[in-house]
Amino acid sequence: MAYWHEVAQGETVSSIAAQNGFRNYRTVYEHAQNSALRSQRPNPDIVFPGDRLYVPDLAAKTFPASTGQRHRFVVSSMRKVLRLVLQDSTGTPFRNTPYELQLASGTVSGTTDDRGLLEQAITIEARRAILKVKKYEWKLNIGDLNPVADTRDEGVSGIQMRLRNLGFDPGPIDGIVGARTTAAIRAFQRKHPPLDVDGVCGAETTARLLKEHGS
C-alpha cells in the first residue's frame, strides 16, 4: 500500500526503499510525488529527520515456469558502498593501509588506496559499524549525515557532523551553536585561510566545509 513516510534520523532514501521491498531506490526517489523532495534533497543519501517521502505501491513481478517441476530463484542481497578518506590527527592520509570493519552482518577487511580512500561494499541495512586502522578505532553511524540547508535547525547539526568528521570537536550533535561549536568553527577557519576567523559558519565557510568533507 502506498503511503507517506516520515524520515527518521539515520534513514536514507535507499534504506527506506529497501525496507519496503524495492531493489532500486530510484523507483521511490524519482516518483512524481517526490519531486519537491528531490529539489530540496538532491543527494538521496543525505535527508533530514521529518522529511516526507512518498513510497508507492510495490509492483509484483512474475516469472514464467513450467508446472510439475522444481524451480530455484536466487535473490541477491542489496548493497551500498561505504566511502571514507582516512587521515591521522595531522591530516596525513592512511595510504595503502589495512583496515577492519565490524558490522552486524560480520567483519570485513581491506586496504585503503594511495589517497587513503576506503571503499567497501556493505549491506543496505547497515547502520552501525566499528572501523579499526592501526591503533585507531572509530564508531560509524552510517546514514546519519544531515544536510546543511533547508532544515529546522538551520543546518547546524549537519555542520556539527562534518566538523566532527574532519577532526574538529563541536561538542554534542544537538543543532545548537554553543561555545564548543563556535570554537570548532574558528579552528576550521584558521586551518583554511583566507576564511574569516569569526566562529560563524556563513556561506563561504559552509562551502569550504562541504568541499573539505566531500559532501
C-alpha positions in Angstrom: 0.0 0.0 0.0 1.4 3.4 -1.0 2.0 5.8 1.9 3.9 8.9 3.1 7.0 8.0 5.2 8.4 10.5 7.7 12.2 10.2 7.6 13.9 9.3 10.9 17.5 10.0 11.9 19.8 7.6 10.2 17.4 6.7 7.4 18.2 7.4 3.7 16.1 7.0 0.6 17.8 3.8 -0.3 17.3 2.3 3.2 13.6 3.2 3.2 13.2 1.8 -0.3 14.8 -1.4 0.7 12.7 -1.7 3.8 9.6 -1.5 1.5 10.9 -4.2 -0.9 12.2 -2.0 -3.7 15.5 -3.2 -5.2 16.2 0.2 -6.8 15.8 3.3 -4.7 15.2 5.3 -7.9 11.8 3.8 -8.2 10.8 5.6 -5.0 13.1 8.7 -5.2 12.1 9.5 -8.8 8.4 9.1 -8.3 6.4 12.2 -9.3 5.1 12.7 -5.8 8.7 13.1 -4.6 9.6 16.0 -7.0 9.7 18.5 -4.1 11.9 16.3 -2.0 14.3 15.8 -4.9 14.6 19.5 -5.4 15.2 20.0 -1.7 17.5 17.0 -1.2 19.5 16.4 -4.4 21.5 13.7 -2.6 19.2 10.9 -1.7 21.7 9.7 0.9 21.5 13.0 2.8 18.0 13.7 4.1 16.7 15.2 7.3 14.5 13.8 10.1 11.0 14.9 9.4 11.3 15.0 5.6 8.4 13.2 3.9 9.0 10.6 1.3 6.2 9.1 -0.8 6.5 5.3 -1.0 4.5 3.9 -4.0 2.9 0.5 -4.3 5.3 -2.3 -4.9 4.6 -3.9 -8.2 4.6 -7.7 -8.1 6.9 -9.5 -10.5 6.1 -12.7 -12.3 8.4 -15.3 -13.9 7.4 -18.0 -16.3 8.0 -21.5 -15.1 6.7 -25.0 -16.0 4.4 -26.7 -13.7 5.3 -30.1 -12.2 8.9 -29.1 -11.8 11.1 -27.7 -9.1 12.5 -24.2 -9.7 15.2 -22.3 -7.9 15.1 -18.5 -7.7 18.1 -16.6 -6.3 17.7 -13.1 -4.9 21.0 -11.3 -4.3 21.2 -9.0 -1.2 21.2 -5.3 -1.9 24.4 -3.5 -1.3 25.7 0.0 -1.0 29.3 1.4 -0.9 30.8 3.0 2.1 33.4 5.6 1.1 35.7 7.3 3.5 39.0 9.1 3.3 41.1 8.2 6.3 43.6 10.6 7.9 45.5 10.8 11.1 45.4 13.7 13.5 48.0 15.7 11.4 45.9 15.3 8.3 48.2 12.7 6.7 46.2 10.1 4.7 46.4 6.4 5.7 47.8 5.4 2.3 47.6 1.7 1.3 46.8 0.8 4.9 44.9 -2.4 6.0 41.6 -1.8 7.8 38.9 -3.9 9.6 35.2 -3.0 9.5 33.0 -4.7 12.1 29.3 -4.8 11.1 26.3 -6.5 12.5 26.4 -8.9 9.5 30.1 -9.8 10.1 33.6 -8.4 9.8 35.2 -7.4 6.5 38.7 -6.2 5.8 40.5 -4.4 3.0 43.2 -1.8 2.2 42.9 1.9 1.5 44.2 3.2 -1.8 47.2 5.6 -2.2 44.9 8.6 -1.3 43.7 7.0 1.9 40.3 6.2 0.4 38.4 3.3 1.8 35.7 1.8 -0.5 33.8 -1.1 0.9 30.5 -2.7 -0.2 28.2 -3.3 2.7 24.6 -4.4 3.1 21.9 -1.8 2.5 20.6 -2.3 6.1 24.0 -1.4 7.7 23.6 1.4 10.3 26.4 1.0 12.7 30.0 -0.2 12.4 33.4 -0.1 14.1 36.3 0.8 11.9 39.8 -0.2 13.0 43.0 1.1 11.4 46.4 0.6 13.1 45.9 1.8 16.7 42.8 3.9 15.8 39.2 2.9 16.2 36.1 4.8 15.1 32.4 4.2 15.7 30.5 4.9 12.5 26.8 5.9 12.3 26.1 5.1 8.7 23.4 7.3 7.0 23.3 9.8 9.9 24.8 12.8 8.0 22.3 15.7 7.9 22.0 18.4 5.3 23.3 21.9 5.9 20.4 23.7 4.3 16.6 23.7 4.4 16.4 22.1 7.9 14.6 23.0 11.1 17.9 23.6 12.9 19.2 25.9 10.1 21.8 23.2 9.1 23.6 23.3 12.5 23.6 19.6 13.1 24.9 18.9 9.6 27.7 21.5 10.2 28.5 19.9 13.6 28.6 16.4 12.0 31.0 17.5 9.3 33.3 19.3 11.7 33.5 16.2 13.9 34.2 14.0 10.9 37.1 16.4 10.0 38.6 16.2 13.4 37.1 19.4 15.0 35.2 18.9 18.2 31.9 20.7 18.1 30.6 19.1 21.3 27.2 17.3 21.2 25.4 17.0 17.8 22.4 18.9 19.1 21.7 21.5 16.4 22.7 24.3 18.8 25.6 26.7 18.2 27.2 26.8 21.6 30.7 27.7 22.7 32.3 24.4 21.6 30.7 24.5 18.2 31.8 28.1 17.7 35.3 27.2 18.8 35.3 24.3 16.3 34.2 26.6 13.5 37.0 29.0 14.4 39.6 26.2 14.4 38.3 25.1 11.0 38.5 28.7 9.7 42.1 29.1 11.0 43.1 26.0 9.1 41.6 27.1 5.9 42.6 30.7 5.1 41.5 33.1 3.8 38.3 32.4 5.7 37.4 35.0 8.3 38.0 33.5 11.7 34.8 34.7 13.3 33.2 31.5 14.5 30.3 31.9 12.2 29.5 29.3 9.6 28.4 31.7 6.8 28.2 31.0 3.1 31.9 30.9 2.4 32.8 28.7 5.5 29.9 26.4 4.7 31.0 26.0 1.1 34.6 25.2 2.2 33.3 22.8 4.8 31.3 20.9 2.2 34.4 20.9 -0.1 36.7 19.5 2.6 34.2 16.9 3.8 33.3 15.8 0.3 29.5 16.3 0.6 
